[in-house]
Amino acid sequence: MTVVWINGAFGAGKTATARELIELIPNSALFDPEVIGGALSHLLPPKRLAEVGDFQDLPIWRRLVIDTAAAMLAELGGTLVVPMTLLRQEYRDEIFGGLAARRIPVRHLLLAPAETILRERIAGREIPPDLPDGEIRQRQWAYDHIEPYRAALASWLTADAHLVDTSALTPYETAVRIADAVGSGAVGPCDIVQTPEPTAETLAAGVLLFDEQDRVLLVDPTYKPGWEFPGGVVERGEAPARAGVREVAEETGIRLREVPRLLVVDWERPAPPGYGGLRLLFDGGRLDSAEAARVLLPGPELRAWRFATEQEAADMLPPVRYERLRWALRARERGAALYLEAGVPVAGQAA
C-alpha cells in the first residue's frame, strides 16, 4: 500500500493529472481531500468555519485526510493517488507523518509549470456556473496563492518533492511521467521515521542542551509539526533520565557524560486522537563551542537543529511545548524541579 501525493499550486493541473494517473497505475484509486473540506462545511458550525481562511487550517481536516486515506487503503489496497496542494511544511509533516505512523509510505510529487503558464491556466480554468461570483472568487483564490507557492518552493517544497515541469505537458503526458518515475523507483517514499501511534498514555523524556550564550537546542522533526526538544518516548523497563540520554545520542550525536537533572514533570491531557501522558524535561547542561559543532542529525527523523533564545522558541514551539520550556527554564534558574499540569504549575509553585 502506498500514497502518491500530487502537489502543486492551485491551477497546476493536479486533479486532471490524477484522473489520468489512476488509469496507468494498476490497482489504484483517487482520493481528493477537497471532499473532506466540502463535508466539513455541512458538519461544523458556521462560527467555527469563519475562524479559518482555508479548510487546511482546521485540525479536523488534517486528521480526517489521514484517517480517510488509511481507511481507503485498508479497504482497497494498492495505491492511493491524492491531488492536493500543501504549501505549509508543518501540514506536510502532520499528514505525511500520520500516514507513516500507519506504515503507509508517501511518494511526493510536485507539478511545477512556469508561472506564466500557471497564470494562463488559471485564467482559462472552467468555473461551475452555479456559484455566485464563482469565476471571480475562484480565480482570485488561485492567484492569491501563487506568492505562498513561491515561498514554499524557496523554503522547502523543491527539496522535499520530486519535481515535474509540466509547462509543455498535457495531463496525460504528466501522468505518464509520474507513472514511469514511480514504477522505476525514481520517486521513492518520503524519508520519514515511522513512529507507531500510541495506543495508551505515554511517558516521554526530553533533554535541554544549552550553548555558551544559554540558548536552548531545538530540533525540527520531519514526522510532526513544530520544533521539539531532543528526546522521545521512554521504552518499557527504561529509566526516564537514561531514555533522555539515549535519545540525545541518537538524535544529535552528543553523548552526555552524566545523568541529567530533572527540571519539570508535566502532565499532558489527552486530546483525541492523542492519549497524553507524562512529559519530563531534564537539564543536559551547557555545550562548549567544540561540542556544539559536533551536533549531527540522523537524517530521516530530523531535518534541522538550532540554538534559540526563549523569545525565539515562543515562535518555534507549539504552545504546550513552549510553556513546558518556559517553566523548565524557571526551574533551572531556581535549582528546583516543578510539577505542571498541561503546562501550568500547580500547588503555588509559580510564585
Secondary structure, DSSP 8 states (H G I E B T S, - for coil): -EEEEEEE-TTS-HHHHHHHHTTTSTTEEE--THHHHHHHHHHS-HHHHHT-SSGGGSHHHHHHHHHHHHHHHHHH-SEEEEE-----HHHHHHHHHHHHHTT--EEEEEE---HHHHHHHHHT----TTSTTHHHHHHHHHHHTHHHHHHHIIIIIHHHSEEE--TT--HHHHHHHHHHHHHHTSS-----------SS-EEEEEEEEE-TT--EEEEEESSSSS-B-SEEE--TT--HHHHHHHHHHHHH----SS--EEEEEEEE---TT---EEEEEEEEEE--HHHHTT----SSSEEEEEEE-HHHHHHHS-HHHHHHHHHHHHHHHHTS-EEEETTEE-TTTT-
